[in-house]
Amino acid sequence: MVAVDDTALAVTDTGGPGPCVVYLNGQFASQRYWRRVIAELGSGYRNVTYDMRARGRSRRSATAASFEAHVGDVGAILAARGVERPLLVGWSYGAPVALHWAVRNPDRVVGVVSVDGAYPFDFAYAEERVRRLWHRSRFLLPVLSMMGMAGKMSAEQHARSNIELNQIYAALDPVFDSVTFPVRYVVATGGNLGGGRDEMESMRASLGPVLSRNPNIKVSAKVTSNHGNMLRKDFRAVADAVRELAGTPRSRGRQST
């Protein structure tokens, strides 16, 4: 466990001398979602995973809904584990967290792999929908937390986290303009819990102008799985993007299914 502020974060570090990859989870997911990617990469990498505040095995926190708290935690994890220049891989919520930390520390990262996250799309109209969703789910939160679909937080904290993330997405354009390191996207297709197919495809299409104006940002792959199951079904595409940025050859490790 790594103590930070009023919480402690559950961290797993495989160690080893190879390139260090730090994985940032989906908004309410746990570090276990990365196991297929890590197995696919095989030996030769140092993999660091962790549960964000009030998620997984990490402890509760008064700031569990704060995007800035999660960005700051990246630096705390790196310091605690003695990591100097990692490759950051973020899925969904973890993608803008990784991007924000990297833009603020460009000389301290190899690059960023964004797994269907960090799109410059404005979800502002969805605020009331988000509040209704979490209010209706408030009695199920303990069960959803155990399933990796919610945090150890109140319904209001969940709603605030979602609404703030929507605001972060809408304000990403100047962040993209500050990117001087390689960023690779693995893009899913289809809808997701809380977002229909058309809405999700519009979100992904918002990346087009960014790709046109910043050559450091590219799409590594567009996969057939949807947002929620891509780490289970298209983990090889994520591993390939890691290999690309790490400059390592394709050497398959233990296969996962």
Secondary structure, DSSP 8 states (H G I E B T S, - for coil): -EEETTEEE-EEE---SS-EEEEE--TT--GGGGHHHHHHH-SS-EEEEE--TTSTTS---TTTT-HHHHHHHHHHHHHHHT-SS-EEEEETTHHHHHHHHHHHSGGG-SEEEEES-------GGGHHHHHHHHHHTGGGHHHHHHTTSS-SS-HHHHHHHHHHHHHHHHT-HHHHHT--S-EEEEE--S-BTTB-HHHHHHHHHTTHHHHHH-TTEEEEEE-SS-TTTHHHHSHHHHHHHHHHHHT------S---
